[in-house]
């Protein structure tokens, strides 16, 4: 059940996965992905759960930084940065394709 639900939420597996709020504790869905392009490790936050509309990034690092224009209140941004710090290791493993299964990543995330 969970696996089927999650797979429906993903673009080609390894590329980008929508992580629902029930797995993160955040008020918005986040998108995680494997390394693409020349930029550093980051997660993407869309305004709409379906991956459309406004978006911005948060780096996966010891000091997560916002890239782009955030539409969230600072309290929620702090929570997203805390989430990144709590889950930095597993998010980076997915980014670097050391873990290729988004289900494995999502089921091992710590909520904030």
Secondary structure, DSSP 8 states (H G I E B T S, - for coil): -HHHHHHHTBSSTTTEEEE-HHHH--SS-EEEE---TTS-SEEEEESSTTS-S-EEEEE-STT--EES---S-HHHHHHHHHHHHHHHHHHHHHHTTSS--HHHHHHT----
